[in-house]
Amino acid sequence: MSLKEQATTTGAWLFRWRSYLPLAFIAVVIPAFREFSYPFGSHSYDLIWEMFCLAISLFGLLIRIYTIGHAPKGTSGRNTKRQVANTLNTTGLYSVTRNPLYLGNFFMMLGVTMFVQVWWVSLIYALAFWLYYERIIMAEEAFLKDKFGKDYENYLRRTPAFIPNFKLWQPPMHPFSLRRVLKCEFHGFFGVITAFTILEFVGDYVVKGSVVFDPVWVILFTFGLFVYITLRTLKKKRRLLDVV
């Protein structure tokens, strides 16, 4: 088996488990808290930094929301068992980068790694992300080449894999579907809020030696939990979120 074939095979396996990379990275983030402290010794400055990191993660979520909202049915899903693509996406964010969802994922987790204020955590994350998703992308490209042939090869030649080239922008072909976004992305939203809330409690405990219930994060987590339970219930017991 050639190195390319081996990387593609590995990528197909990683594709099934791509949602669990953030969990594996906990092994790096938690020990880094040994170097954690409030910026300039101020909890107020710490809160400003936390909001900045949260904004970066939510920026990544917005990339995913825009991409999924304009994607046609049967594409850009959360499927894990096998590759699925009923049509080839080449407009909207797919016109400037071949992997806008993974670009969104990068920023979502980058904000989390920046939270601990230890530079090497974000560096390790960036390297791990690239190695992990490079193989997934290779597996996806092999699948799309087989399915769409020359159409995908032409798209491959003109569109960058990851870093967007906005000179190539083409408006989305499909209208924005709020139902699709609400159905697909509430997991990611709650995951971001939960990760930041946990890190907040750990950071305060490291600095103060006791559990501190910061009202800002208590409110954010309560809101996130409410959104998660509401949308999960609607998805399972109602048809309101079904995409027509």
C-alpha contacts under 8 A as a table, 3 or more apart, distances in Angstrom:
res1	aa1	res2	aa2	distance
1	M	5	E	6.04
1	M	6	Q	6.22
2	S	5	E	5.14
2	S	6	Q	6.09
3	L	6	Q	4.99
3	L	7	A	6.04
4	K	7	A	5.10
4	K	8	T	6.15
5	E	8	T	5.02
5	E	9	T	6.13
6	Q	9	T	5.09
6	Q	10	T	6.12
7	A	10	T	5.04
7	A	11	G	5.98
7	A	135	R	5.62
7	A	138	M	7.26
7	A	139	A	7.74
8	T	11	G	4.91
8	T	12	A	6.27
8	T	135	R	6.05
8	T	136	I	7.27
8	T	138	M	5.48
8	T	139	A	4.50
8	T	142	A	7.54
9	T	12	A	5.20
9	T	13	W	6.59
9	T	139	A	6.82
10	T	13	W	5.18
10	T	14	L	6.18
10	T	135	R	6.57
10	T	136	I	7.66
10	T	139	A	7.97
11	G	14	L	4.93
11	G	15	F	5.94
11	G	132	Y	7.91
11	G	133	Y	7.71
11	G	134	E	7.76
11	G	135	R	4.22
11	G	136	I	3.96
11	G	137	I	7.10
11	G	138	M	6.61
11	G	139	A	5.17
12	A	15	F	5.09
12	A	16	R	6.98
12	A	135	R	7.84
12	A	136	I	6.18
12	A	139	A	5.43
12	A	140	E	7.66
13	W	16	R	5.63
13	W	17	W	7.12
14	L	17	W	5.15
14	L	18	R	5.74
14	L	132	Y	7.47
14	L	135	R	7.69
14	L	136	I	6.25
15	F	18	R	5.16
15	F	80	T	6.44
15	F	136	I	5.58
16	R	19	S	7.90
16	R	80	T	4.40
16	R	81	K	5.65
16	R	82	R	7.40
17	W	20	Y	5.70
17	W	21	L	7.52
17	W	80	T	7.13
18	R	21	L	5.86
19	S	22	P	7.22
20	Y	23	L	5.27
20	Y	24	A	6.55
21	L	24	A	5.17
21	L	25	F	6.38
22	P	25	F	5.13
22	P	26	I	6.84
22	P	109	M	7.13
23	L	26	I	5.51
24	A	27	A	6.21
25	F	28	V	5.38
25	F	29	V	6.43
25	F	125	Y	7.64
26	I	29	V	4.96
26	I	30	I	5.89
27	A	30	I	6.07
27	A	31	P	7.06
28	V	31	P	6.02
28	V	32	A	6.63
28	V	121	V	6.96
29	V	32	A	5.28
29	V	33	F	7.06
29	V	113	T	6.87
29	V	116	V	7.46
29	V	121	V	6.66
30	I	33	F	5.63
31	P	34	R	6.01
32	A	35	E	5.86
32	A	36	F	7.05
32	A	116	V	7.04
32	A	118	V	6.86
32	A	121	V	7.30
33	F	36	F	4.68
33	F	116	V	6.39
33	F	202	V	7.87
33	F	203	G	6.81
33	F	206	V	7.24
34	R	206	V	7.58
35	E	118	V	7.14
36	F	116	V	6.09
36	F	117	Q	6.71
36	F	118	V	7.38
36	F	203	G	6.81
36	F	206	V	7.37
36	F	207	V	7.59
37	S	41	G	7.04
37	S	203	G	7.65
37	S	206	V	7.97
37	S	207	V	6.25
38	Y	41	G	4.75
38	Y	42	S	5.57
38	Y	43	H	6.00
38	Y	45	Y	7.26
38	Y	46	D	5.38
38	Y	207	V	7.61
39	P	42	S	5.87
39	P	43	H	7.58
39	P	45	Y	5.88
39	P	46	D	5.67
40	F	45	Y	7.36
42	S	45	Y	5.34
42	S	46	D	6.30
43	H	46	D	4.80
43	H	47	L	6.19
44	S	47	L	5.13
44	S	48	I	6.47
45	Y	48	I	5.04
45	Y	49	W	6.31
46	D	49	W	5.12
46	D	50	E	6.16
47	L	50	E	4.93
47	L	51	M	6.22
48	I	51	M	5.21
48	I	52	F	6.29
49	W	52	F	5.01
49	W	53	C	6.24
49	W	115	F	7.49
50	E	53	C	5.12
50	E	54	L	6.08
50	E	115	F	6.19
51	M	54	L	4.91
51	M	55	A	6.04
52	F	55	A	5.06
52	F	56	I	6.49
53	C	56	I	5.17
53	C	57	S	6.48
53	C	111	G	4.46
53	C	112	V	6.65
53	C	114	M	6.36
53	C	115	F	6.03
54	L	57	S	5.11
54	L	58	L	6.10
54	L	111	G	5.95
54	L	112	V	7.38
54	L	196	F	7.53
55	A	58	L	5.03
55	A	59	F	5.97
55	A	111	G	7.52
56	I	59	F	5.00
56	I	60	G	6.51
56	I	107	F	6.11
56	I	108	M	6.65
56	I	110	L	7.35
56	I	111	G	5.15
57	S	60	G	5.15
57	S	61	L	6.42
57	S	107	F	5.41
57	S	108	M	3.68
57	S	109	M	6.35
57	S	110	L	6.75
57	S	111	G	4.78
57	S	112	V	6.96
57	S	192	V	7.12
58	L	61	L	4.76
58	L	62	L	6.08
58	L	108	M	6.38
58	L	189	F	7.98
58	L	192	V	7.94
59	F	62	L	5.01
59	F	63	I	6.40
59	F	104	G	7.52
59	F	107	F	6.89
59	F	108	M	7.17
60	G	63	I	5.14
60	G	64	R	6.54
60	G	103	L	7.20
60	G	104	G	3.96
60	G	105	N	6.05
60	G	106	F	6.96
60	G	107	F	4.56
60	G	108	M	4.68
61	L	64	R	5.08
61	L	65	I	6.11
61	L	104	G	5.89
61	L	105	N	7.33
61	L	107	F	7.89
61	L	108	M	6.20
61	L	188	G	7.33
61	L	189	F	7.18
62	L	65	I	4.83
62	L	66	Y	6.07
62	L	104	G	7.45
63	I	66	Y	5.34
63	I	67	T	6.16
63	I	100	P	7.02
63	I	101	L	7.03
63	I	103	L	7.64
63	I	104	G	5.13
64	R	67	T	5.09
64	R	68	I	5.95
64	R	100	P	7.10
64	R	101	L	5.27
64	R	104	G	5.40
64	R	105	N	7.68
65	I	68	I	5.32
65	I	69	G	5.74
65	I	181	V	5.97
65	I	185	E	7.12
66	Y	69	G	5.15
66	Y	70	H	6.40
66	Y	176	F	7.81
67	T	70	H	5.62
67	T	71	A	6.16
67	T	92	G	7.29
67	T	93	L	6.24
67	T	94	Y	7.78
67	T	100	P	6.85
67	T	101	L	6.88
68	I	71	A	4.99
68	I	76	S	6.25
68	I	77	G	7.81
68	I	180	R	7.17
68	I	181	V	6.30
69	G	175	P	7.74
69	G	176	F	4.78
69	G	177	S	4.79
69	G	178	L	6.25
69	G	180	R	6.17
69	G	181	V	5.53
70	H	92	G	7.39
70	H	172	P	6.33
70	H	173	M	7.55
70	H	174	H	5.40
70	H	175	P	5.71
70	H	176	F	4.66
70	H	177	S	6.44
71	A	75	T	6.51
71	A	76	S	6.58
71	A	89	N	7.24
71	A	174	H	6.66
71	A	176	F	7.97
72	P	75	T	6.05
72	P	87	T	7.66
72	P	89	N	7.95
72	P	174	H	6.56
73	K	86	N	7.85
73	K	243	V	7.80
74	G	77	G	7.00
74	G	84	V	6.88
74	G	85	A	6.01
74	G	86	N	5.47
74	G	87	T	7.62
75	T	84	V	6.43
75	T	85	A	4.96
75	T	86	N	6.30
75	T	87	T	7.00
75	T	89	N	7.93
76	S	85	A	7.70
76	S	101	L	7.77
77	G	84	V	7.93
77	G	184	C	7.65
78	R	184	C	7.45
79	N	82	R	6.68
79	N	83	Q	7.20
79	N	84	V	7.31
80	T	83	Q	7.50
83	Q	140	E	7.10
83	Q	143	F	7.29
85	A	88	L	6.85
85	A	144	L	7.84
88	L	148	F	7.46
88	L	152	Y	7.53
89	N	94	Y	6.14
90	T	94	Y	4.99
90	T	95	S	4.99
90	T	155	Y	7.34
91	T	94	Y	5.20
91	T	95	S	4.61
91	T	169	W	7.49
91	T	170	Q	5.27
91	T	171	P	5.96
91	T	172	P	4.90
91	T	173	M	6.14
92	G	95	S	5.54
92	G	96	V	7.56
92	G	169	W	6.80
92	G	170	Q	5.64
92	G	171	P	5.01
92	G	172	P	4.03
92	G	173	M	7.26
93	L	96	V	5.48
93	L	97	T	6.35
93	L	100	P	6.20
93	L	169	W	7.37
93	L	172	P	7.72
94	Y	97	T	5.20
94	Y	98	R	5.35
94	Y	99	N	6.91
94	Y	100	P	6.39
95	S	98	R	7.21
95	S	159	T	6.76
95	S	168	L	6.08
95	S	169	W	5.46
95	S	170	Q	5.85
96	V	159	T	6.16
96	V	160	P	6.92
96	V	164	P	4.92
96	V	165	N	4.94
96	V	166	F	5.47
96	V	167	K	7.51
96	V	168	L	5.45
96	V	169	W	5.60
97	T	100	P	5.95
97	T	159	T	5.78
97	T	160	P	5.16
97	T	161	A	5.63
97	T	162	F	5.48
97	T	163	I	6.41
97	T	164	P	4.82
97	T	165	N	6.81
98	R	156	L	7.75
98	R	159	T	6.29
98	R	160	P	6.22
98	R	161	A	4.95
98	R	162	F	6.38
99	N	102	Y	5.49
99	N	103	L	6.34
99	N	161	A	6.21
99	N	162	F	5.80
100	P	103	L	4.87
100	P	104	G	6.20
100	P	162	F	7.25
101	L	104	G	5.04
101	L	105	N	6.26
102	Y	105	N	4.78
102	Y	106	F	6.16
102	Y	133	Y	7.83
103	L	106	F	5.13
103	L	107	F	6.68
103	L	162	F	6.64
104	G	107	F	5.42
104	G	108	M	6.22
105	N	108	M	5.06
105	N	109	M	6.35
106	F	109	M	5.58
106	F	110	L	5.95
106	F	126	A	8.00
106	F	129	F	7.37
107	F	110	L	4.82
107	F	111	G	6.28
108	M	111	G	5.84
108	M	112	V	7.06
108	M	192	V	7.26
109	M	112	V	5.07
109	M	113	T	6.36
110	L	113	T	5.18
110	L	114	M	6.20
110	L	122	S	6.54
110	L	125	Y	7.52
110	L	126	A	7.84
111	G	114	M	5.18
111	G	115	F	6.42
112	V	115	F	5.30
112	V	116	V	7.86
112	V	192	V	7.81
112	V	195	A	7.17
112	V	196	F	6.61
113	T	116	V	6.35
113	T	117	Q	7.94
113	T	121	V	6.13
113	T	122	S	5.30
113	T	125	Y	7.39
114	M	117	Q	5.46
114	M	118	V	7.02
114	M	119	W	7.42
114	M	121	V	7.46
114	M	122	S	6.06
115	F	196	F	7.84
115	F	199	L	7.66
116	V	199	L	7.86
116	V	203	G	7.70
118	V	121	V	5.77
118	V	122	S	7.46
119	W	122	S	5.74
119	W	123	L	6.53
120	W	123	L	4.85
120	W	124	I	6.01
121	V	124	I	5.29
121	V	125	Y	6.17
122	S	125	Y	4.93
122	S	126	A	6.13
123	L	126	A	5.17
123	L	127	L	6.37
124	I	127	L	5.24
124	I	128	A	6.05
125	Y	128	A	5.08
125	Y	129	F	5.89
126	A	129	F	5.11
126	A	130	W	6.23
127	L	130	W	5.23
127	L	131	L	6.32
128	A	131	L	5.24
128	A	132	Y	5.94
129	F	132	Y	5.13
129	F	133	Y	5.90
130	W	133	Y	5.42
130	W	134	E	5.65
131	L	134	E	5.39
131	L	135	R	6.83
132	Y	135	R	5.98
132	Y	136	I	6.83
133	Y	136	I	4.83
133	Y	137	I	5.95
134	E	137	I	5.20
134	E	138	M	6.27
135	R	138	M	5.03
135	R	139	A	6.35
136	I	139	A	5.20
136	I	140	E	6.28
137	I	140	E	5.01
137	I	141	E	6.03
138	M	141	E	5.14
138	M	142	A	6.26
139	A	142	A	5.23
139	A	143	F	6.40
140	E	143	F	5.10
140	E	144	L	6.17
141	E	144	L	5.05
141	E	145	K	5.99
142	A	145	K	5.21
142	A	146	D	6.36
143	F	146	D	5.31
143	F	147	K	6.33
144	L	147	K	5.02
144	L	148	F	5.77
144	L	149	G	7.42
144	L	152	Y	6.69
145	K	148	F	5.50
145	K	149	G	4.90
145	K	150	K	7.52
145	K	152	Y	5.92
145	K	153	E	6.68
146	D	149	G	5.74
148	F	151	D	5.81
148	F	152	Y	5.54
149	G	152	Y	5.67
149	G	153	E	6.42
150	K	153	E	4.80
150	K	154	N	6.03
151	D	154	N	5.37
151	D	155	Y	6.35
152	Y	155	Y	4.91
152	Y	156	L	5.92
153	E	156	L	4.85
153	E	157	R	6.28
154	N	157	R	5.25
154	N	158	R	6.57
155	Y	158	R	5.48
155	Y	159	T	5.96
156	L	159	T	5.60
156	L	160	P	7.50
156	L	161	A	7.98
157	R	160	P	7.88
159	T	165	N	7.68
159	T	168	L	7.74
160	P	163	I	6.33
160	P	164	P	6.51
160	P	165	N	6.96
161	A	164	P	7.99
165	N	168	L	5.98
165	N	169	W	7.65
166	F	169	W	5.19
172	P	175	P	7.23
177	S	180	R	5.38
177	S	181	V	6.62
177	S	243	V	7.79
178	L	181	V	5.10
178	L	182	L	6.15
179	R	182	L	5.19
179	R	183	K	6.03
179	R	240	L	7.75
179	R	241	L	4.99
179	R	242	D	6.80
179	R	243	V	6.21
180	R	183	K	5.13
180	R	184	C	6.10
180	R	241	L	6.85
180	R	242	D	7.37
180	R	243	V	5.96
181	V	184	C	5.26
181	V	185	E	5.57
181	V	186	F	7.92
182	L	185	E	5.75
182	L	186	F	6.05
182	L	231	L	6.99
182	L	241	L	7.07
183	K	186	F	6.80
183	K	231	L	7.06
183	K	232	R	7.98
183	K	235	K	6.45
183	K	241	L	5.80
183	K	242	D	7.67
184	C	187	H	7.20
185	E	188	G	5.32
185	E	189	F	6.41
186	F	189	F	5.06
186	F	190	F	6.15
186	F	227	V	7.35
186	F	228	Y	5.87
186	F	231	L	6.94
186	F	232	R	7.88
187	H	190	F	5.37
187	H	191	G	5.95
187	H	228	Y	6.95
188	G	191	G	4.93
188	G	192	V	6.21
189	F	192	V	5.38
189	F	193	I	6.47
189	F	224	G	7.29
190	F	193	I	5.14
190	F	194	T	5.94
190	F	224	G	5.36
190	F	225	L	6.67
190	F	227	V	7.83
190	F	228	Y	6.23
191	G	194	T	5.13
191	G	195	A	6.05
192	V	195	A	5.22
192	V	196	F	6.29
193	I	196	F	5.34
193	I	197	T	6.12
193	I	220	L	7.00
193	I	221	F	6.02
193	I	224	G	6.42
194	T	197	T	5.09
194	T	198	I	6.17
194	T	221	F	6.49
194	T	224	G	7.93
195	A	198	I	5.31
195	A	199	L	6.24
196	F	199	L	5.10
196	F	200	E	6.00
197	T	200	E	5.01
197	T	201	F	6.39
197	T	217	W	5.93
197	T	218	V	7.72
197	T	221	F	6.71
198	I	201	F	5.27
198	I	202	V	6.28
199	L	202	V	5.01
199	L	203	G	5.94
200	E	203	G	5.15
200	E	204	D	6.16
200	E	217	W	7.73
201	F	204	D	5.28
201	F	205	Y	6.11
201	F	211	V	6.38
201	F	212	V	6.51
201	F	213	F	7.36
202	V	205	Y	5.12
202	V	206	V	6.21
202	V	211	V	7.91
203	G	206	V	5.14
203	G	207	V	6.35
204	D	207	V	5.19
204	D	208	K	5.78
204	D	209	G	7.43
204	D	210	S	7.25
204	D	211	V	6.70
204	D	212	V	6.23
205	Y	208	K	5.28
205	Y	209	G	4.70
205	Y	210	S	4.78
205	Y	211	V	5.24
205	Y	212	V	6.98
206	V	209	G	5.59
206	V	210	S	7.75
208	K	211	V	7.90
213	F	217	W	7.69
213	F	218	V	6.72
214	D	217	W	5.59
214	D	218	V	6.18
215	P	218	V	4.93
215	P	219	I	6.03
216	V	219	I	5.38
216	V	220	L	6.28
217	W	220	L	4.90
217	W	221	F	5.88
218	V	221	F	5.23
218	V	222	T	6.05
219	I	222	T	5.11
219	I	223	F	6.10
220	L	223	F	5.14
220	L	224	G	6.08
221	F	224	G	4.96
221	F	225	L	6.00
222	T	225	L	5.11
222	T	226	F	6.16
223	F	226	F	5.10
223	F	227	V	6.25
224	G	227	V	5.16
224	G	228	Y	6.10
225	L	228	Y	5.02
225	L	229	I	6.10
226	F	229	I	5.34
226	F	230	T	6.02
227	V	230	T	5.20
227	V	231	L	6.07
228	Y	231	L	5.44
228	Y	232	R	5.88
229	I	232	R	5.17
229	I	233	T	6.00
230	T	233	T	5.27
230	T	234	L	6.26
231	L	234	L	4.99
231	L	235	K	6.01
232	R	235	K	5.08
232	R	236	K	6.23
233	T	236	K	5.25
233	T	237	K	5.80
233	T	238	R	7.43
234	L	237	K	5.45
234	L	238	R	4.88
234	L	239	R	7.11
234	L	240	L	6.68
234	L	241	L	6.88
235	K	238	R	5.93
235	K	239	R	6.83
235	K	240	L	7.45
235	K	241	L	6.03
235	K	242	D	7.76
238	R	241	L	7.44
239	R	242	D	5.31
